[in-house]
């Protein structure tokens, strides 16, 4: 597939990183020469130093032969113009990152499809949606959604009071009833285990589960967390995101407080928000945190425009006794250190935007959707190709071959989510979510590709057999 990406920032780079080499030809356009040089040095893509709204730059990137364009610069206007030109060139899939509600609001009469956009990505809304997952089910350690929000991946740390503690995986169906949930990973003492049905869940384990979206209530039963409102949520921020978030959190909490460091922005927010207390102040002040009784707050979210302040206010809130804290930041520096200091969740809005495009919009072969934190496990979506090796055989037959190096988490067929069992048989065209260890990557890719098609990892040679690929090195 020929793909043009407009914008070489975090969003564009993340997209290219996931797509490159999967039988796709990628070209990236950016007016920043330094970003182009950085991408050129790290990824096997074509880079064009120019403006994405320029027909000359688009031509240089190969727009005439492109199957898809993803215009993801910080400029709505540039993204719209790029998609408009792409439509005239006959590009089928045209994705635009749009931030302004002037284009997407309910009162807008602008027809984005008429302007050339087939898929709209709204960063603020995606960020709010990402944060809400943690508010809806406090205590989550991992959260990702796939296949247009139909498939959920959720992580949780288990304590001895939870119904699932002490149970074998084969026994959890009795707890969830008609809602199938597959525990695909257990993290125990820093080690990732791809489990079988005989594995027992222990207190202190972190479990990663995959389920259909409608089965989330079953997952709540496993971890003993019924659907109840939080007593209080405090949000810090002077952004559109913080206002949208306060409005979205309101049905999930008895009391919502928005602390806005910008007095004028706070005044406008107060006029717009019903049932939300708006306070002017800065949450980097411990005096203010004590004044709003942060100690009695089960969840604190920092979503302001100053992302360094977001991290600092979360660290202070945690030190003052807040429950879970969530920081929105564009910086990747010192993330592991911040987590050890008590930050529960660190959300990068640009990476969230890229992840949304990758997990829910693109229906093409891609690289790892997700690298689970602190364990050597990747999550990838595959499409079962015609005549590939995984077809027409029960999944139970893969257990001996892969020896806990791979597990299939879900199958998406004809708009239906299937949580697989050992009797499940993959059909051609199925979209399959797979967790695997990096050492198994060749063998896993080989399962889903038509016979005779060499893996991209084998440099044109037919990959070794599954057993050879997964053989442990001799001591």
C-alpha positions in Angstrom: 0.0 0.0 0.0 1.3 3.5 -0.8 0.7 5.9 2.1 1.4 9.6 2.4 1.7 11.1 5.9 1.6 14.9 6.2 3.3 15.9 9.5 6.5 14.4 11.0 5.7 15.2 14.6 4.9 12.6 17.3 1.6 11.6 15.6 3.1 11.3 12.1 6.2 9.5 13.3 4.2 7.0 15.4 2.1 6.2 12.4 5.1 5.7 10.1 6.8 3.6 12.8 3.9 1.2 12.9 3.4 1.0 9.2 6.9 0.9 7.7 8.0 -2.4 6.3 4.6 -4.1 6.4 4.4 -4.2 2.6 3.7 -0.5 2.7 5.6 2.3 1.0 5.6 5.4 3.2 6.3 9.0 2.4 6.3 11.8 5.0 6.0 15.5 4.3 7.0 18.2 6.8 8.2 21.8 6.4 10.6 21.3 9.4 13.9 20.2 7.9 15.2 18.9 11.3 12.2 16.6 11.7 12.6 15.3 8.2 16.3 14.6 8.9 15.4 12.8 12.1 12.7 10.6 10.4 15.1 9.9 7.5 17.8 8.7 9.9 15.5 6.4 11.9 12.9 5.0 9.4 13.0 3.5 6.0 10.6 6.0 4.4 10.7 8.8 1.8 10.8 12.3 3.4 9.8 15.5 1.6 10.8 18.8 3.1 7.9 21.0 2.2 4.3 22.0 3.1 1.6 19.4 3.1 -0.8 21.8 1.5 1.5 22.3 -1.5 0.6 20.2 -4.7 4.4 20.2 -5.5 5.2 18.5 -2.1 2.3 16.1 -2.5 3.5 15.2 -6.0 7.0 14.6 -4.7 5.6 12.3 -2.0 3.9 10.2 -4.7 0.3 11.3 -4.1 -0.7 10.2 -7.7 -0.2 6.6 -6.7 -1.2 6.8 -3.0 -3.9 4.6 -1.5 -4.1 6.6 1.7 -3.2 10.0 3.1 -3.0 10.8 6.8 -2.8 14.6 7.4 -1.8 14.9 11.0 -0.1 18.3 11.4 -1.1 20.7 14.2 -2.7 22.9 11.6 -6.4 22.1 10.7 -6.2 24.2 7.6 -3.1 22.3 6.3 -4.7 19.0 7.0 -8.0 19.9 5.2 -6.2 21.3 2.1 -4.0 18.2 1.9 -7.1 15.9 2.0 -8.9 18.1 -0.5 -6.0 17.8 -3.0 -5.7 14.0 -2.2 -9.4 13.6 -3.2 -8.7 15.3 -6.5 -5.9 12.8 -7.1 -8.2 9.9 -6.4 -6.8 8.8 -3.0 -9.4 6.5 -1.5 -8.7 6.9 2.3 -8.2 10.4 3.6 -7.6 11.0 7.3 -7.5 14.5 8.8 -6.5 15.5 12.3 -8.9 18.3 13.2 -8.8 20.2 16.5 -11.1 23.2 16.0 -14.8 22.8 16.9 -15.5 25.3 14.1 -15.2 22.3 11.8 -16.6 19.5 13.9 -19.1 21.2 16.3 -22.8 20.5 16.2 -23.5 24.0 14.9 -21.0 23.7 12.1 -22.5 23.3 8.6 -19.2 22.4 7.1 -19.3 19.1 5.3 -15.8 17.7 5.9 -16.5 14.8 3.5 -17.2 17.3 0.7 -13.9 18.9 1.5 -12.2 15.6 0.9 -12.0 14.0 4.4 -13.1 10.4 4.9 -12.0 10.0 8.5 -11.8 12.8 11.1 -9.6 12.4 14.2 -10.3 14.9 17.0 -7.4 14.9 19.4 -9.2 16.5 22.3 -12.1 14.1 22.2 -9.7 11.1 21.8 -7.8 12.3 24.9 -10.9 12.7 26.9 -12.1 9.3 25.9 -8.7 7.8 26.9 -8.8 9.4 30.3 -12.5 8.5 30.9 -11.6 4.8 30.8 -9.6 5.2 34.0 -12.4 7.2 35.6 -15.1 4.6 34.7 -13.1 1.8 36.3 -10.5 3.1 38.9 -7.5 0.9 39.4 -6.8 0.0 35.8 -3.2 -0.5 35.0 -3.6 -0.8 31.2 -6.3 0.2 28.8 -6.6 0.0 25.0 -9.5 -0.3 22.6 -9.4 -1.9 19.1 -11.7 -2.5 16.1 -13.7 0.7 16.4 -14.0 0.3 20.2 -15.5 -3.2 19.9 -12.6 -5.0 21.6 -11.3 -3.9 25.0 -7.9 -4.7 26.6 -7.8 -4.0 30.3 -5.2 -4.5 33.0 -5.7 -4.8 36.8 -3.6 -5.6 39.8 -5.2 -8.3 41.9 -5.5 -8.3 45.7 -6.7 -11.1 47.9 -10.2 -9.7 48.3 -11.0 -9.9 44.6 -13.2 -12.8 43.4 -10.7 -13.8 40.8 -7.8 -14.2 43.3 -6.8 -17.8 43.8 -8.9 -19.0 40.8 -7.5 -21.0 37.9 -8.1 -19.4 34.5 -10.4 -22.3 33.5 -12.6 -21.4 36.5 -13.3 -17.7 35.8 -16.2 -18.4 33.4 -18.3 -19.2 36.4 -17.7 -15.7 37.7 -18.5 -13.9 34.4 -21.5 -16.0 33.2 -22.4 -15.3 29.6 -19.7 -12.7 29.1 -16.6 -14.4 27.8 -13.4 -12.8 29.0 -9.9 -14.1 28.2 -7.0 -13.4 30.5 -4.1 -13.3 28.0 -1.2 -12.2 30.3 -0.3 -12.4 33.9 2.5 -10.2 35.2 4.1 -11.8 38.3 7.2 -10.4 40.0 8.1 -8.4 36.8 7.8 -11.5 34.6 5.1 -11.8 31.8 3.3 -15.2 31.7 1.2 -16.1 28.6 -1.1 -18.5 30.6 -2.9 -21.7 30.0 -6.2 -22.6 31.7 -4.4 -24.4 34.5 -2.6 -21.2 35.6 -3.8 -19.8 39.0 -4.2 -16.1 39.6 -2.4 -14.9 42.8 -2.7 -11.8 44.9 -0.2 -9.3 43.7 -0.5 -10.4 40.0 -1.3 -8.0 37.3 -3.7 -9.5 34.8 -4.3 -8.3 31.2 -7.7 -9.4 29.8 -9.4 -9.1 26.4 -13.1 -8.9 26.0 -15.9 -7.6 23.8 -16.9 -4.0 24.9 -20.2 -5.2 26.3 -18.4 -7.6 28.6 -16.8 -4.9 30.7 -19.3 -5.5 33.5 -18.1 -9.1 33.6 -14.6 -7.9 34.1 -15.8 -5.7 37.0 -17.1 -8.8 38.6 -13.7 -10.5 38.3 -12.0 -7.7 40.1 -14.8 -6.9 42.5 -15.4 -3.3 41.3 -19.1 -2.6 40.9 -20.2 0.3 38.8 -20.4 3.1 41.4 -19.8 6.9 41.3 -16.6 8.3 42.6 -17.1 10.7 45.6 -15.0 13.4 44.1 -12.9 14.1 41.0 -10.6 17.1 40.7 -9.4 18.3 37.3 -6.7 20.9 36.8 -6.4 22.7 33.6 -6.9 25.8 31.4 -7.6 23.9 28.1 -10.5 22.8 26.0 -9.7 19.3 27.0 -10.1 20.1 30.7 -13.5 21.6 30.1 -14.7 18.7 28.0 -13.3 16.3 30.6 -15.1 18.0 33.5 -18.4 17.8 31.5 -17.8 14.1 30.7 -16.8 13.1 34.3 -19.8 14.8 35.8 -22.2 11.7 35.5 -19.4 9.5 37.0 -18.8 11.4 40.2 -20.8 13.0 43.0 -18.6 16.1 43.0 -16.4 17.5 40.2 -14.1 20.4 40.7 -12.2 22.2 37.9 -9.2 24.2 39.0 -8.3 26.7 36.3 -5.1 28.8 36.6 -6.4 31.2 34.0 -9.1 33.5 35.5 -10.7 34.5 32.3 -10.7 30.9 30.9 -12.2 29.7 34.2 -15.0 32.3 34.0 -15.9 31.1 30.5 -15.7 27.4 31.7 -18.0 28.2 34.7 -20.6 29.7 32.4 -20.5 26.6 30.2 -20.4 23.8 32.8 -23.4 22.8 34.9 -22.9 21.0 38.1 -19.1 21.6 38.1 -17.4 23.8 40.7 -14.8 26.0 39.0 -12.0 27.5 41.1 -9.2 29.9 40.0 -5.9 28.7 41.2 -2.8 26.6 40.4 -2.5 23.0 41.6 1.3 23.3 41.9 0.5 25.1 45.2 0.3 22.8 48.2 -1.8 25.4 50.0 -4.4 25.2 47.3 -4.3 21.4 47.3 -4.9 21.4 51.0 -7.7 24.0 50.6 -9.6 21.8 48.2 -9.0 18.7 50.4 -7.0 16.7 48.0 -6.5 14.0 50.6 -10.1 13.0 50.3 -10.0 12.9 46.5 -10.0 9.4 44.9 -9.0 10.8 41.5 -7.0 13.9 40.4 -6.4 14.7 36.7 -4.0 17.3 35.5 -4.8 18.4 31.9 -3.5 21.9 31.6 -1.6 23.5 28.8 1.7 23.5 30.8 2.5 19.8 30.7 5.4 20.2 33.2 3.0 21.7 35.7 0.7 18.7 35.0 3.4 16.3 36.1 4.4 18.4 39.1 0.8 19.0 40.3 0.2 15.2 40.1 3.3 14.5 42.2 2.3 17.0 44.8 -1.3 15.7 44.8 -0.1 12.2 45.4 2.2 13.4 48.2 -0.7 15.1 49.8 -2.8 11.9 49.8 -4.8 11.8 46.6 -5.9 8.4 45.3 -5.2 7.9 41.6 -3.5 10.7 39.6 -3.4 11.2 35.9 -1.0 13.6 34.1 -1.3 14.7 30.5 2.1 15.5 29.0 3.8 15.5 25.6 7.1 14.7 27.1 8.5 11.2 27.3 11.4 12.1 29.6 11.7 10.5 33.0 8.4 8.6 32.6 9.6 5.5 34.5 11.0 7.6 37.3 7.7 9.5 37.6 5.8 6.3 37.9 8.0 5.0 40.7 7.3 8.3 42.5 3.5 7.6 42.4 2.1 8.8 39.1 -0.5 6.2 38.2 -1.1 7.2 34.5 0.8 9.4 32.1 -1.0 10.1 28.9 0.6 11.6 25.8 -2.2 13.2 23.7 -0.2 13.0 20.5 0.5 9.3 21.0 -3.2 8.8 21.9 -4.1 10.3 18.5 -1.8 8.0 16.7 -3.0 5.0 18.6 -6.6 5.8 17.7 -5.8 5.9 14.0 -3.7 2.7 14.2 -6.2 0.7 16.3 -9.5 1.8 14.9 -9.2 3.5 11.5 -6.6 1.6 9.7 -7.7 -1.8 8.3 -4.4 -2.8 6.9 -1.4 -4.9 8.1 0.5 -2.9 10.7 3.3 -3.5 13.3 2.9 -3.8 17.0 -0.3 -2.0 18.2 0.9 -2.0 21.8 4.0 -2.8 23.8 2.8 -3.7 27.2 4.6 -1.7 29.9 7.6 -3.3 31.6 7.1 -6.8 30.0 8.5 -8.3 26.9 5.1 -8.7 25.1 3.7 -7.1 22.0 0.1 -6.9 20.8 -0.5 -6.9 17.0 -3.5 -7.1 14.8 -3.4 -9.6 11.8 -5.7 -10.3 8.9 -5.8 -14.0 8.1 -4.8 -14.2 4.4 -6.0 -16.7 1.8 -4.3 -20.1 2.2 -2.3 -19.1 5.3 -1.1 -21.6 7.8 -3.5 -20.8 10.7 -6.7 -21.5 8.7 -8.9 -24.6 9.3 -7.2 -25.8 12.4 -8.4 -25.5 16.1 -6.3 -23.0 18.1 -5.6 -25.8 20.6 -3.2 -27.2 18.1 -0.9 -24.2 18.4 -0.2 -24.7 22.1 2.6 -27.2 21.8 4.2 -25.4 18.9 4.3 -21.9 20.5 5.0 -23.0 24.1 3.7 -19.9 25.8 5.2 -17.6 23.3 2.0 -16.5 21.6 -1.7 -16.3 22.6 -4.7 -15.2 20.4 -6.8 -12.7 22.3 -9.8 -12.0 20.0 -11.2 -12.7 16.5 -13.2 -10.0 14.7 -15.5 -11.6 12.0 -18.4 -10.0 10.1 -18.6 -7.1 12.7 -18.8 -9.7 15.6 -16.2 -10.1 18.4 -15.2 -13.7 19.1 -13.3 -14.4 22.4 -11.6 -17.6 21.3 -11.3 -21.0 23.0 -9.2 -24.0 22.0 -12.0 -25.1 19.6 -12.0 -21.8 17.7 -11.1 -22.1 14.0 -9.7 -19.0 12.2 -11.3 -18.2 8.8 -9.9 -16.3 5.9 -10.4 -12.5 6.4 -10.7 -12.7 10.2 -9.0 -9.8 12.0 -7.1 -11.5 14.9 -5.5 -9.8 17.9 -2.4 -11.6 19.0 0.0 -11.3 22.0 3.4 -12.7 21.5 7.0 -12.5 22.7 9.4 -10.7 20.3 11.3 -13.9 19.7 8.2 -15.4 18.1 7.6 -12.6 15.7 8.7 -14.5 12.6 6.7 -17.6 13.3 3.6 -15.5 14.2 3.7 -13.5 11.0 4.2 -16.7 9.1 0.9 -18.1 10.4 -1.1 -15.3 8.9 0.6 -14.8 5.5 -0.3 -16.8 2.4 1.9 -19.8 2.0 5.0 -19.0 -0.1 5.1 -15.3 0.9 8.4 -14.6 2.8 8.3 -12.8 6.1 9.7 -9.3 5.9 12.0 -10.3 8.8 13.7 -13.0 6.7 15.1 -10.6 4.1 13.4 -12.4 1.2 14.0 -15.9 2.4 11.3 -18.3 3.5 11.2 -18.2 7.3 12.3 -21.2 9.4 9.6 -23.5 10.7 7.6 -22.6 13.7 9.5 -25.0 15.9 12.9 -23.7 14.7 11.8 -20.2 15.2 10.8 -20.8 18.9 13.6 -23.2 19.9 15.2 -22.0 23.1 19.0 -21.4 22.8 21.2 -24.2 24.3 22.8 -23.4 27.6 
